[in-house]
Amino acid sequence: MSKNKLTSKVLDEILDKIIFTVDDSKGEIYRIAEDARKEYGQLKQELEQLKRQVIETITEGERIEMHARLARQRLSEVSRHFKIYTEPEVKDAYEKAHGLQTKLMMNRQTEAQLRSRRDEVERRLVALNETMVRADHLVGQISVVLNYLTSDLRQVGEIVEDAIQKEYFGFRIIEAQEEERKRLSREIHDGPAQMLANVMMRSELIERIYRERSPEEALQEIRDLRKMVRSALYEVRRIIYDLRPMALDDLGLVPTLRKYLDTIEEYNNGYPKITFISIGQEKRIPSKLEVALFRLVQEAVANALKHADASDIQVKMEMKDQHVMVTVRDNGKGFDQSEKKENSFGLMGMKERVDLLEGELNITSKIGSGTLVMVKVPMPASAK
């Protein structure tokens, strides 16, 4: 389609198709969520039944084991006093002992199969719950997009004359939303979702330890579980904070960074120690640059906390008329830069942000010598 053929009517037709596609996708996601809920309910019932069957099998196994023990004692007695028992009595003692031992083996095999299926169902329930939550979240986001497409964007369509720019703008919004969803999906899956799944398994373990060992060991497991829940809560809060720190708009970059780093250090009980140094005049710079620099520091510090095992992290920011320089240094274990790691989304995201700002990103690290991240971006003419 040539540019001179892009009329308001053609743009409206394109917009109607987009709305239809998005609305149809919303319905499909809703159906996926409903199917997940239906399967979740069925598996929930199956899980309850499996738990009952496991308990019944264990009880039956204990009963069989008791009888088998008595049968073995009887067989041992017959074997020791073989001459005073008749052949049918000897045979009967042997067959009873063998039969009960066979039943016991079958009982234990059944218990193992039931436990395996129970664990499989519990894992599936966690995955389904995550699918339902994500699907509901996507339906909500698509509703917002539909509202935008059916109201605000139509008004923009009446004003904007350049159809190519409008189309490009729309596709960039959709692309940015999808990238953000992917990032959030990865963080939620690798962080809180995994932790919550571990919480479920640990809670069952605590119950078993309380029954089979001692309350003291169960209490220790509860303390460990509390730490795990605390970490999950921290991850959730961090993800929420990642969406948009409001202090950035109100206070500016330097105060927001100082507050953010103090909060991280306080949450981790002062370990590692995080030092923030600001050099030059503290002034407001364009919002886009403030957000980008905040995200870069946030990602670099997060990498140091997760992977470096450092005791000291230093963040330094230097504002000059021509550029802004940011360094994040840790005294952690470092890494081999020649080793290519798959799915290094954090470093990839940092590089993309710096490229968009037409800046430079340098990462220096050596095993046992810590890591240094240096970012240098030009200062916009409007901020000089």
Buried (B, 14 or more C-beta within 10 A) or exposed (E): EEEEEBEEEEBEEBBEEBBEEBBEBBEEBBEBBEBBBEBBEEBEEBBEEBBEBBEEBBEBBEEBBEBBEEBBEBBEEBEEEEEEBEEEEBEBBBEBBEEBBEBBEEBBEBBEEBBEBBEEBBEBBBBBBBBBBBBBBBBEBBEEBBEEBBEEBBEEBEEBEEBEEBBEEBEEEEEEBEEEBEBBBEBBEEBBBBBBBBBBEBEEBBEEBBEEEEEEEBEEBBEEBEEBBEBBEBBBEBBEBBEEBEBBEEBBBBBBBBBBBEBBBEEEEEEBEBEBEBEEEEEEBEEEBBBBBBBBBBBBBBBBBEBBEBEBBBBBBBBEEEEBBBBBBBBBBBBEEEEEEEEEBBBEBBEEBBEEBEBBBEBEBEEEEBBBBBBBBBBEEEBE
